[in-house]
Amino acid sequence: MSNIIGFSHLVFTVCNTDPEPASDFLNNFYLAKEYFEFDHETFRMPLIREEKNGISKLSLYKSKDGNLPAVELLHVDNVVKRPLTNYGIIAAKNNYSRINELKRLYFSENEFYVDYYYDALMNSPVATATNFFDNEKDPGCWMLLNDFEEQRTFFRSISNKKILIDKNDVFAVRTKVINKKLSNFIFVLVKDHNNGKYYNDDLGLSTLGWFTKGFDGITGEIELESSTVFPISLNGNYFDAKFFYNNQNISHEVLKIK
């Protein structure tokens, strides 16, 4: 088991746009954004496609009710996009403001589905209905992964998780978010048979953030590279951090609580 104690944030890599499009999802459930820049170029260089995106330029959104993970928008100059149906937020069922726009997307030979609309600011689908799990209370996200087995091993190593689905091509797991309410968040991993290669600065859901008590045991037998440790200071909180990545789909940013 790893020393990861819970989930922190989702990172969506987005294009620099002026003006920014609106986001029903962020407006409904999140406070006004805070903007940060971090000079982590040395540590991020192996994760990114374009050297010009070495400085991390982030818009941080915190949950209004303290019951959701934080969302970060990583602003970049890039044109490489993850396929839009390869990832998305699964919102709680009360988010029906755009029900007339919903489209259905099927997975695993039509056994599972999500009904979603497109959020232009996050550059992401947002689903309001699914049969992966009961989203009456718990939100989550889905990810199509060509490194499915490696990522499943990563999630299995988290101590305070509950596995909901464990099939050859679908894996769903409930984790705790380290927030005011220690709320739940569910990750759905779906095996993708296409051989994509996506970096941290390619558009779409790019990074998952975690809190840990220590970095030992995170990789284990997983074929993930790790960056050197780098410092993060955020609103008076100080962390040591590392990236774990393979430049296939999703990278993990792990923050060590001091």
C-alpha positions, 0 to 999 in steps of 0.5 A: 500500500502507498502512503496516499491518504486522499484526493486533492484536485483535478487538473484540466489543461486548457488553451489561453483564451480571451475572453474565457467561455462560461462554465455552468459547472464551475459557476454552480459549485465553485468559488471565484477563481484564484490565479497562481504561477509556479516556476516548476519548469525544471521539474515539469520538463519531462512531462510536457510537449512544448518547452514554452509551457514550462511555467505553470499558470493555474486558475484554482477553483475551490468548492463552495460547500467544501464537498468537492475536490478542487479544480485547476485549469492549467493554461497553455499554448498548445493544439494537441488535444485528448479526445473529448470522450476519453474523459469527463466529470460525473456530476451529482444528479442535481446539476441539470441546468443543461439537460436539453443538450445531453448526449449519451456515450457508451462504454464496454460494449454498451454495458455502461453509459454517461449522459453529458454536455460539453463545458467549454471553459474546462474543455471537458464533458460533464455527465449528469447521469450514468450507470457506472455508479449511483451519482445521487450523492457522489460525484466522480470522473471517467478516463479512457486509458491505454495504460489501464493496468498500470493506473488500476494498480496505482488506485489499488494501492490507495489504502482508504478506497472502496472498489466498486467495479473490477472487470477486465476493461472497467475499474471503478473505485471510491476515494476520500477527498481531503476537504472540509467534509471528507467527501467521496469521489469516484474514479472510473477507469476504462481500457482504451485500445488506442495507442495515444501519447498525451503529455501534461500540456496537452488539452483535456484532463491531464493530472490528478492531485493527491495528498500523502504522508510520504512518497515511498511505495507510490510506484511499487511495481507500476511503470511510472516515472517520478520527478524530483521533489519540488516545493509548493506554497499555496495560500500559506500552506507548504508542501513537498511535491512530486509528479508521477507520470508515463506520458501516456494519459494521466499524470499524478501530482502528489503533495506531501503533508508536512 
